[in-house]
């Protein structure tokens, strides 16, 4: 006896006939199934503890940054506006993935609606691209502040920073928009099981029963266009910054300036390295264990949002002072 499974395509169902002996009969073909971290299902509850801790620190820390910058007029400057953009991006990135991830770990709630999966995919990659643009803007701010400090306030005015922010948002939003559009266009009739903890672009597209080279080549082009050019620009900026630092007259000034730029550089490396690893593993890492790949993919969405407010809070005296004032004031 033959049954008629279904093929999910562009929001509607296309029937086709095949034997049910070696196929999955989708009970709800409008949904995908997220496996969490394949191979580590028995450890999901334990893995959720550090993940939930990192998310809590990220949410509290980034909201604290936003609140302090809003309440302190002296922090209404280019660097802190960019820091606020980074905080918002971190909040969206972590919140778009972790609540669903925790529902998988704690309640085994693995189903995700097809449209919700594509929405999650868009937000993850869109705000990742925006973060990359924000790092470029922050590198530009540090370059002007150190290499041409007398003109910093006249070059990076509020309208200029607003235009930079708008360009970063539009670039990320427009370049990533084809991701969900193409993903919705492909037919999915092999399986609806995603071996991942969230709807990562290539993890979803690889399930399609069609030639998906367009999606693969486009995402590759975007990665080189966004991340490649951004890394080159950031590297050029920091080379000039380091040259300016070594030309400072005193050792104390060199150490102080290098300490400030060092924290920025650490944040950038902590954000880019896991992204590059995850990106390359999807395309060339067939020998990499899938649980290790998925863990690294989660790292770049959780660790940087947790580290950013800690690093900038610890390294920025104005934020420290304002936070201490608020704590002591409330204590009184």
N, C-alpha and C positions, 0 to 999 in steps of 0.2 A: 504493500500500500504506500502511495506517495502522498506527501504533504506539500503544502505551498508556503514556504517561508517568504519573508519579505526583504526587500532591499531599500534601505533608507537613502533618499535622494531629494535634496532641495525642499525639505519640509514635507514631502509626501511619500507614499509607499508604492514601490513598483514590485508586483509579484513576479516570481519566476519559479520554475519547477525543478526540483532535484530530490534525490533520496535523502532521508533524514538520518542515515546511518553515520555519516561523518561530518555533519553540519550542526550549527547551533540554531535552534528554532527560537528566534527572538520573541519573547513574550511582550516586550514593549520596544519596538524598533525606533521609537522617537527618543530613546535615552541611550547613554553610554554607561559603562560600568568601569569605575576607577578601582584599581587593585590596591592602591596605597603604595607600599614598598614591596614589590614582588620578592619572595624568598625570605622576607623578614616578618611575615604575618604574625607569628607568635610573639614577636617583640614589639608590636605596634603600640601597646599600652605604655611600655617603658620608653619608647622613642617619643611618644607624645609629651612626656614630661619636659625634656629640654626644649622641644619645639614650642610648647605652650609658654614656658618661661621666657624664651627669646621673644615671642610675640607680645607678651605682657610688657616686657621692658621696652620693646620698640614702640608700642602704642603710648605708654606713659611718657617715655622720653621725648618722642616727637611732638606730642601734644604739649609737653612742658616747653619745648623750644618755641612752638607757635605762640603759646600764651605769654612767655617772657618777652619775645620780640614785639608782640602787640602792645604790651603794657609799658614797655620802656622806650620813650621817644628817642633816646640817644642811640638806640639800635636800629633806627629806621634809615638804614643805609644799604648800598648795593649788596655787600657780602651777606647781610642778614636777610634781605629779601630773597636772595638765591638759596640761603639756608632754609628758609620757610618753604620754598618750592620743593627743595629736596625732602623736607619733612612730610609734605603732603604726598609726594610721590612714594615715599617709603610706606606711609600709612595705607595707600591704595594697593600697592604691591603685596604687602603682607596680608591685608584683609581680604584681598581677592582670592587667596589660596588657603590660608590656614583654617578658617572656620570649617570649610568643607573637609579639609584634611583631618581635622580633629574628629569630625563626625564619622569618618571612615575608621579611625583608630579606636574610638571609644564605643561607637554604636553599630559598627559594620554597615553604615549607611553609604553604600557605594554607588548608587545610581545618581546620575546627573542628567538633566534634560539636555537635549541636543542644542537648543538655542542658548541655554545657560552655559554649556560647555564652550561654545563659540564666543560668547560674551566674556567669559573668564579668560580665554585665549587672547582676545583682543586687549583686555586691560593689562594682562601680564606683559605682553610684548610692547604695547604702546607706552606704558609707563617705564619700562626698562629703557626704551629708546629715549624717553624724556630725561631720565636720570643721566644718561650718557651726555646729552646736550647740556644739562645743568653742570656737570663736571667740567665741560669745556668752558662754560661761562664763568665758573669759579676760578678756573685756571687763568682766564683772561683778567679777572678781577685781581688775582694775586700778582700777575705779571705787571699790570699798570701800577698797583700799590707799591711794588718793590722797585721796579725799573724806572718809573716816572711818577713818584709820589706827589709831586707838586701839582700835577695835572689830573690826579685821580678823581677829585670831586667834579672837575669840569668835563672829563671824558665820560665817566660812568654816572651820568645824571639819572634821576628817577625815570624820565621818559625813555632814555636809552635802555635802562634795565627792563622796563616794561616791554619794549620792543623785542629785546633779546628773549624774554620769557615767552612772549607770544610766538616768536619764531620756533622756539624749542617745542612748544605745545603743538603747533601746526605741523612741524616736521614729523614728530612722533605719531600724531593722529593720522596724517595722510599716508605716510609710508607703510604703516601697519594695517590700514584698512583693507587692502586686498587679502590679507591672511584669512579672516573669517569668510570673506566673500567667496574666495576660491575653495575653502574647506567646505562650505555649504553646497557648492556646485558639484563636488565629487560624489560618486555613488559609494555607499558603504554596505556591502552585502556579504562580506566574509565573517566578520565578528564585530561586536560592539564593545569588546573588552579592551580598555586602555591600560597597558602595563605601566602605570604611572600614578602619582598621587594628585595630579591636577592636569588640566587640558593643555599640555604643552603642544605647540604648533605641529612639529614633526611627529610627535607621538600619536596625534590624531590623524594626520594626513597619511601616515604609513598604513592605516587600517583601510584605506580606500581601495576598492577593486577596480582601479583605473590607472592610467599612466599619469603620475602626479609630478612629473619633472618640472612643470610650470611652477608649482608651489615650491618645490625644492630649490630651483634656480633663483626664483624671486627672493626667497628668504636668505639665500646665500648672498645675493646681490645687496640686499638691505643690510645684512651684517657687515659686509665690507664697506658699504657706503656710509653707514652710521658709525659702527664701532671702529672700523679701520681708520677713517678720516679723523674721528674724534681722538683716538689714541695718538695719531701722528701730531695733531694740533696740540694736545696736552703735553706730549713729549717735547715739542719745540718750545712751548711756553716755559716748561720747567728747566730746560737747558739754559734759556736766557735768564731765568730767575737764579739758577745756581751760579751763573757767571757774575750776576750782580751781587749775590751774597758774598762771594769770595773777594769782591772788590771793596767791600765795606771796610772802614778804617780800623775798627777795633774787634777783638775776638768776641767780646760780650755781645756786640751788635750782630755779628755773624751767627753766633749760637742761638740768639733769640729769634732772629729771622728764619734761620734754618729749622728751628723747632716748630714754628708756625706752619711753614711750608711742608715740613715732614709729616705733620698730622694730615694735611690735605692729600699728600702723596700716598700715605698708608690707606686712607679711605678709598682712594681711586683704585689702588691695587687690590684691596679686599673685595671690591665690587666687580672688577673686570676679570680677574683670574678664574673664579668659578663659572662665570658666564662663558668665557672662551672654552674652558674645559667641557662644559655641558654641550655647547654648540658643536665642537669637534667630535665629541663622542657619538652624537646622534648620526653623524655622517661617516665617520671613519673608525669608530671604536667598537667594532663587532666583537672583539675579544675582551672588552671591559664588562665585568659582572653587572647585571642590570640593577641590582640593589645598590651598588656603589654609584652608578650613574644617577639613579633617582635621588639618592641622598645628596649628591653634589648639586643636582638641580634644585633641591630644596634649600641648600645652603645659600645660594646666591639670592634667594628671595627672602630669607629670614635673618641671616647674619649681618649683612650691611645695614638694613633698617634698625637693627639693634645697636650696631656699633656707631652709627653716625651721630646720634644725640649724645652718646657717652663721650666720644672723642671731641666733638665740637664743644660740648659742655665743659669738659675738663681743660681743654686747651684755650678756651676763649674767656678771658678774664671778665669781660663785661657781662657775659651770661652768668658766670659764677657769682659775681657780686650781686646781680639782680636777684638770682635765686636765693642766695643767703639772706638778702634783705627781706624778701617775701616770707621766708621761713621764720626769721626772727621777729618780723612784724606781726605775723599771725600768732607766733608764740606769745607775744606780749598781750 
